[in-house]
Amino acid sequence: MNDNSSTIEIYWSPFFERGLVDWSMLYQGKISTLYDEMRSEMVHDAESHKNLFYCPAFKNLTPNVAVLKNTMKSQFKIENDNLVHVLRSSISSQIPRKPSMDGRHHLEYGLGWIFFSEDDVEISMTSPYFDTPNHMKYGNVVPGKFNISSWFRKITPEFVLKKGVNEFEIGEEDIVYLTFNTQKKLKFTRFEMTDTLRSYARACSSSTEWEQWLELETRYERFNKSEMPKLVLNEIRKNLIY
């Protein structure tokens, strides 16, 4: 890590539980940013100085927003608090909890990602806001944020459906925006998940079960004092793809 560098390296991988099937083909091969995706449609004309892409506020945000995509159509219904797969080819998903708000079901979609960085950087997860994906007719991603240099856990889109809605459909579309709280240029480096890395990630994601009611900052402190960042980084570097 170089604190003076203008680039921040973001390590990432699809995350799924190991079994007889490797589900890597359900994921996009590379991570793109919102800026790069939109720039392909940029208009070049005589008034380019008025173009949105030259707006400092716009340029300060969109290059640091990663676009995560769903690659296969899925459709579900909730009947008697059970999730029914309407399409035979739907990505396996589940109801993770009872409703947190009156009349609004939760649905955890079966894609997961994991990110890590040596640099101190916080990420925020939201629904896509520059487009109107089909799935947003039914519900929205539960937003959240955490520091990916001080915590190693998977990101799984969990949706809160609109009140009274008991179905969900999603196509090949943007599913999550991840905003990286940095002004440095993002460099995405993919790695292969290993059983060791999965075990580290499970320890973080299950921490609310074995150590309850703690703020994230306290969890970060435990993670860093135990030198988990070095263990995670060492294992990632042994399994880089590009």
ABEGO torsion letter per residue (X at the ends): XBAABABBBBBBBBBBBBBABBAAAABBABBBBAAAAAAAABBBBAAAAABAAABAAAAAAAAABBBBBBABBBBBBBBGGBBBBABAABBBBBBABBBABBGBBBBBBABBBBBBBABBBBBBBBBBAABBBAAAAAEBBBBBBBBAAABBBBBBBBBBBBBGBABBBBBBBBABBBBBBBABBBBBBBBBBBAAAAAAAAAAAAAAAABBGBBAAAAAAAAAAAGAAAAAAAAAAAABAX
